[in-house]
Every structure is written in structure tokens, then in C-alpha cells.
Amino acid sequence: QVQLVESGGGLVQPGGSLRLSCTASGFRSEDFSIGWFRQAPGKEREGVACIYKRDGSTYYSDSVYGRFTISRDNAKNTVYLQMNSLKPDDTASYYCAADVLSTAQAMCATPRNYGDYMGQGTQVTVSS
């Protein structure tokens, strides 16, 4: 059974940091490109950070570039999103997804429903 589970969300003050985890089961995440997406109430889903399966190249949206870092630990079948210098605008539900074909940039540019290869999300709230 294919499953992706996000964890690590929570409430943090502006300027703070969080690390999200995306743990895969039922498949080898290293065989897939992995993307982090977010969606705030009333807003469209946005691809914020993605990592390509072949060479580990990464892509970041302009809104998070320089503040967020995506990485993977293949031994743990897990992809991380380190989020620093958080802002209230980063408040959203964060989802990870896997795709076997996409490059990092293509995946982040395609904030669709990835079906079984998308987790249920973890909430991040940035507020004082």
C-alpha cells in the first residue's frame, strides 16, 4: 500500500523555524521526484520546493527561495523541508507528493492532486 505521511507542523512565531518530514511507505521514494506543496484557505495550491529523483537537483518557488531547503534521506525513505525565517504568509497546510516522471521544476509547476502519491498534509501556522 502506497502512503506518504507528513509530520512536523505546528505553531511558530514569525522568524522561527520548523522542519517538516515526509515519510514514504509501499514504494522507494528515491525512485521518485518529491515535491512539497502548500495551500492556505481561499488560495490555490502552490508548489514550494521539489527535488528531482535522478540527480537531486532542487527547485524553489520565489516565495520561499533562500529560506526553505528540501533534502532527502533515502535510507529512511524520507524527504525533509527545513523552513527558516518563517513569515505569517507561510501559514498553510503543507503536503508532500511523489511523481515518477517529473523534474523538480516541472513538479513544482504542477500543483495537481497526485492521488495515492500525496499525503494528507500537516498544518503550519506562523503567528505571534
C-alpha positions in Angstrom: 0.0 0.0 0.0 1.4 3.3 -1.1 1.4 6.0 1.5 3.0 9.4 2.2 2.8 10.8 5.8 3.8 14.4 6.6 4.8 15.5 10.1 6.5 18.3 11.9 3.9 21.1 11.5 2.8 23.3 14.3 2.6 26.9 15.6 5.7 29.0 15.4 6.4 32.7 15.8 7.5 34.9 12.9 11.2 34.4 12.3 11.2 30.9 13.7 11.9 27.6 12.1 10.3 24.2 11.5 11.3 21.0 9.8 8.7 19.0 8.0 9.1 15.3 7.3 7.5 13.3 4.5 7.9 9.6 5.1 7.0 7.2 2.3 5.9 3.6 2.6 5.0 1.0 0.0 7.5 2.4 -2.5 11.1 3.7 -2.6 11.0 7.4 -2.5 14.4 7.7 -4.1 12.8 6.4 -7.4 10.5 9.4 -7.4 10.8 13.1 -7.6 9.3 14.6 -4.4 7.5 17.9 -4.0 6.3 20.0 -1.1 3.1 21.9 -1.8 1.0 24.2 0.4 -2.4 25.6 0.4 -3.9 28.3 2.5 -7.6 28.9 2.9 -9.0 30.7 -0.1 -5.8 30.3 -2.1 -4.6 28.0 -4.8 -2.2 25.2 -4.1 1.4 26.2 -4.6 4.5 24.1 -5.2 7.2 25.5 -2.9 10.1 23.0 -3.1 10.8 20.0 -5.2 13.7 17.6 -5.6 14.5 15.5 -8.7 14.9 11.8 -8.4 17.9 11.4 -10.7 20.4 14.0 -9.6 18.9 15.5 -6.5 18.5 18.9 -8.2 16.1 21.2 -6.5 13.6 23.9 -7.3 12.1 26.5 -5.1 9.3 29.0 -5.6 10.2 32.6 -5.4 8.2 33.0 -2.2 10.4 30.6 -0.2 13.8 30.8 -2.1 16.6 31.3 0.3 14.5 30.4 3.4 13.4 26.8 2.7 15.6 23.8 2.0 14.4 20.4 0.7 16.5 17.3 1.3 16.2 13.6 1.3 17.4 10.6 3.4 17.0 7.6 1.2 17.9 5.2 4.0 14.9 6.5 5.9 12.7 6.8 2.8 12.0 10.4 4.0 12.2 13.8 2.5 12.5 16.9 4.6 11.6 20.6 4.3 13.6 22.8 6.5 11.8 26.1 6.9 13.6 29.1 8.3 12.7 32.8 8.7 9.1 31.9 8.7 6.5 34.6 7.9 2.8 34.8 8.5 2.3 34.3 4.8 3.8 30.8 5.1 0.7 29.8 7.1 -0.9 26.9 5.2 -1.4 23.2 5.1 1.7 21.6 3.7 1.6 18.4 1.6 4.2 16.2 0.0 3.8 14.3 -3.2 5.7 11.9 -5.4 5.9 11.7 -9.1 8.0 9.2 -11.2 8.4 11.3 -14.3 8.8 15.0 -13.3 11.8 17.1 -13.0 11.9 19.3 -9.9 10.8 22.4 -11.7 8.0 20.7 -13.6 6.7 19.1 -10.5 6.6 22.4 -8.6 4.8 24.0 -11.5 2.1 21.3 -11.4 0.2 21.6 -8.1 -2.3 18.9 -9.0 -3.8 16.2 -6.9 -1.3 13.3 -7.0 -3.8 10.8 -5.7 -2.3 7.9 -3.7 1.1 9.6 -4.1 0.1 12.6 -2.0 -0.1 12.8 1.8 -2.9 14.2 4.0 -0.9 17.3 5.0 0.4 19.0 8.1 -0.6 22.4 9.3 1.9 25.2 9.7 0.8 28.4 11.5 3.1 31.3 11.8 1.7 33.8 14.3 2.8 35.8 17.3 
